[in-house]
């Protein structure tokens, strides 16, 4: 009987466990609740194991169900990877490589990689989207971009993406030399920061609706462009977090001053940046080269 267990049954099992009810699983899978219930009943019969306790209003995973859920995910993910790899091999070289790049990514490093890409894959058009937060992830989810390079948005498993670490980017908090905060010394209390405008990158997508990352002040100016944020910082319009490589020259010349928000651990001042792609659409040869080259350059510069 175990040989007859199907990937579809396992996907139904996972959906029921994740959604918390058979009806919700049916909505997710676009099936009737009765079909979900029957599929799971058949699966339990084949496995000779009770996966769900149905005595309460909502089904709950049994201990056996919890143990098998982990393995079910491995099997389903493995099959998805198998199919995606086969599709990639069948497709061959991508007709175009579309990449969404986090605005935080060091542009000099990206330029070097793009230069190498032009030599290695000169006949493959390259399309780059420079965005922030969810606007990097959304085009990957929508299939507009094959690859995303993200750092400013924490990734969650339900997005259905694979991720490969590229580098760790140091982030620092800065303010113009003439700004009032620059006179408070390096350590600045959160209360004092809250008395001044914080310059924050905004998200063009809806993935981060209602969420803020690194916002410490109730007074914010939200900008969709990192260059504008940089210019506003230099103009003394507010304070903000910036990639260290982008503002090093300004700090050396005294145009910007680094400040340290009080009680914020330094470990949180490092942004991990990842290459992401849909599990069902991994990168082809050109995309694979692009990701590996990003890793190589990061490693050589000691930021990996």
VENKA-V310771 format. One record per backbone hydrogen bond with DSSP energy under -1.0 kcal/mol. CO is the residue of the C=O (numbers start at 0). NH is the residue of the N-H. If there is no record, write none. Layout:
BEGIN
co=CO nh=NH
co=CO nh=NH
END
This chain:
BEGIN
co=0 nh=3
co=1 nh=4
co=5 nh=9
co=6 nh=10
co=7 nh=11
co=8 nh=12
co=9 nh=13
co=10 nh=14
co=11 nh=15
co=12 nh=16
co=13 nh=17
co=14 nh=18
co=15 nh=19
co=20 nh=24
co=21 nh=25
co=22 nh=26
co=23 nh=27
co=24 nh=28
co=25 nh=30
co=31 nh=35
co=32 nh=36
co=33 nh=37
co=34 nh=38
co=35 nh=39
co=36 nh=40
co=37 nh=41
co=38 nh=42
co=39 nh=43
co=40 nh=44
co=41 nh=45
co=42 nh=46
co=43 nh=47
co=43 nh=48
co=50 nh=61
co=52 nh=59
co=59 nh=52
co=61 nh=65
co=62 nh=66
co=63 nh=67
co=64 nh=68
co=65 nh=69
co=67 nh=71
co=68 nh=72
co=69 nh=73
co=70 nh=74
co=71 nh=75
co=72 nh=76
co=73 nh=77
co=74 nh=78
co=75 nh=79
co=76 nh=80
co=77 nh=81
co=78 nh=82
co=79 nh=83
co=80 nh=84
co=81 nh=85
co=82 nh=86
co=83 nh=87
co=84 nh=88
co=85 nh=89
co=86 nh=90
co=87 nh=91
co=96 nh=126
co=97 nh=145
co=97 nh=146
co=98 nh=128
co=99 nh=148
co=100 nh=130
co=101 nh=104
co=105 nh=109
co=106 nh=110
co=107 nh=111
co=108 nh=112
co=109 nh=113
co=110 nh=114
co=111 nh=115
co=112 nh=116
co=113 nh=117
co=114 nh=118
co=115 nh=119
co=116 nh=120
co=120 nh=123
co=124 nh=96
co=126 nh=98
co=128 nh=100
co=130 nh=102
co=131 nh=134
co=132 nh=135
co=133 nh=137
co=136 nh=140
co=137 nh=141
co=138 nh=143
co=138 nh=144
co=146 nh=99
co=147 nh=275
co=148 nh=101
co=149 nh=273
co=155 nh=158
co=156 nh=159
co=159 nh=278
co=161 nh=276
co=163 nh=274
co=166 nh=272
co=168 nh=270
co=169 nh=243
co=171 nh=241
co=172 nh=258
co=173 nh=239
co=174 nh=256
co=175 nh=178
co=178 nh=181
co=179 nh=182
co=180 nh=183
co=185 nh=259
co=187 nh=261
co=188 nh=192
co=189 nh=193
co=191 nh=194
co=192 nh=195
co=196 nh=238
co=197 nh=220
co=199 nh=222
co=205 nh=208
co=207 nh=210
co=218 nh=197
co=220 nh=199
co=222 nh=201
co=224 nh=228
co=225 nh=229
co=226 nh=230
co=227 nh=231
co=228 nh=232
co=229 nh=233
co=230 nh=234
co=231 nh=236
co=232 nh=235
co=238 nh=198
co=239 nh=173
co=241 nh=171
co=246 nh=250
co=247 nh=251
co=248 nh=252
co=249 nh=254
co=249 nh=255
co=254 nh=176
co=256 nh=174
co=259 nh=187
co=260 nh=263
co=264 nh=267
co=265 nh=268
co=268 nh=170
co=270 nh=168
co=272 nh=165
co=272 nh=166
co=273 nh=149
co=274 nh=163
co=275 nh=147
co=276 nh=161
co=277 nh=280
co=283 nh=287
co=284 nh=288
co=285 nh=289
co=286 nh=290
co=287 nh=291
co=288 nh=292
co=289 nh=293
co=290 nh=294
co=291 nh=295
co=292 nh=296
co=293 nh=297
co=294 nh=298
co=295 nh=299
co=296 nh=300
co=297 nh=302
co=298 nh=301
co=302 nh=167
END
